[in-house]
Amino acid sequence: MSTPTTTRCTERLTADNAAMVLIDHQTGTMPLGVQGVPPVQMRNNAVSLAKAARLHNLPTVLTGSAADGPNGPLRSEITDLLPGVPRRRTRQ
């Protein structure tokens, strides 16, 4: 007999049971990359996630911090793909 947790984990992800949250994909943070991931690959991965969210009509939220400071605004490659998507900014 399966438990609700097991059942829920075997469901396919759909726009009804999933969402995309893209965090801190900003002009000032993306060039730094992640250790072991070149900045260009990091940008391409983020753009691919945004394209997947748009293609599958996933509810999506973009977040960033300190847009007026060193982090800069969200990358236009992502915001252009997702017009009208809610954007949240945290303050530091």
C-alpha positions in Angstrom: 0.0 0.0 0.0 1.4 3.4 -1.0 1.4 6.4 1.3 0.4 9.9 0.1 4.1 10.8 0.1 5.0 8.0 -2.2 2.1 8.7 -4.5 2.9 12.4 -4.7 6.5 11.7 -5.5 5.6 9.5 -8.5 3.3 12.0 -10.1 4.6 13.7 -13.3 5.2 17.4 -12.9 2.7 19.6 -14.6 1.8 23.3 -14.5 -0.9 22.3 -11.9 1.5 20.8 -9.4 4.8 22.5 -10.0 6.4 26.0 -10.3 9.6 27.5 -11.4 11.5 29.9 -9.2 14.6 31.5 -10.7 16.7 33.1 -7.9 19.4 35.7 -8.3 20.0 35.5 -12.0 21.3 39.0 -12.1 23.9 40.8 -14.2 26.3 41.2 -11.3 26.0 37.7 -9.8 25.9 35.6 -12.9 29.5 36.4 -14.1 30.8 35.0 -10.7 29.3 31.6 -11.6 29.4 28.7 -9.3 32.6 26.9 -8.5 33.1 24.4 -11.3 30.6 26.0 -13.7 31.8 28.5 -16.3 29.8 31.8 -16.3 28.6 31.2 -19.9 27.3 27.8 -19.1 25.6 29.1 -16.0 23.8 31.8 -18.1 22.8 29.2 -20.8 21.4 26.9 -18.1 19.4 29.7 -16.6 18.0 30.7 -20.0 17.2 27.1 -20.8 15.2 26.9 -17.5 13.3 30.0 -18.4 12.5 28.6 -21.9 11.3 25.4 -20.3 9.1 27.3 -17.9 7.6 29.3 -20.8 7.1 26.2 -23.0 5.3 24.3 -20.3 3.3 27.2 -19.0 4.8 26.8 -15.5 3.9 29.3 -12.9 7.1 31.2 -12.6 8.6 33.8 -10.2 11.8 35.7 -10.7 13.7 36.9 -7.6 16.7 39.1 -7.0 18.4 41.3 -4.4 20.1 44.6 -4.4 19.3 45.4 -8.0 20.5 49.0 -7.5 23.8 47.8 -6.0 26.5 45.4 -7.2 24.1 42.5 -7.9 22.5 44.5 -10.7 19.1 43.9 -12.4 17.8 40.5 -13.5 19.3 39.4 -16.7 17.4 40.6 -19.8 17.8 37.2 -21.5 15.5 35.8 -18.8 13.1 38.7 -18.3 12.6 39.0 -22.1 11.6 35.4 -22.3 9.1 35.7 -19.4 7.2 39.0 -19.8 4.6 39.6 -17.2 6.1 37.1 -14.7 6.0 38.3 -11.1 9.3 39.7 -9.9 10.3 39.9 -6.3 13.1 41.8 -4.9 14.6 41.3 -1.5 16.3 44.2 0.4 19.6 43.8 2.1 
